[in-house]
Amino acid sequence: MIEGPYFVLTVLGALGTALVAGVFFAFSAFVMKGLTALPAAQGVAAMRAVNVAAVTKAFMLLFLGSAVLCAVIAVATVVVWPRDGATELLVGSVMYLGGSFGVTAAANVPRNEALARLDPGTPEAAAYWPAYVREWTRWNHVRTAASAGAALAYVLALA
């Protein structure tokens, strides 16, 4: 069984990745559906406002802090290679760093930046909106599953 400071890191990693999974799940389950029910100009304006509001100290601490924890857990696992849970710890770290943090940087943020460059009331914004929602939400499903999978892997490492 994992013990000491390594136990604390793993518990914090499980908690952080699970909370991030919950945030992403909310977007996939109902936020994006609510935004797509609006006329395109309103949906674009609302999503742009959400994207600005999301960059808070609390969320960034959770999202980036979880990435740092996952990286620390991965490095510590490779260096120490604990008798129990090493595979689960590495799987959890890779899932979050690649499937949540990496997908955010490579897929969701570029779409958010493209949306931010559009005036909500323009034909260009209305034309981009359906593709944005479809692609952003698809990648958000990946982030949700990866974050939840990371949390599960960390919990399994503790078992």
Order of alpha helices (4+ residues) and beta strands (2+ residues): alpha-alpha-alpha-alpha-alpha-alpha-alpha
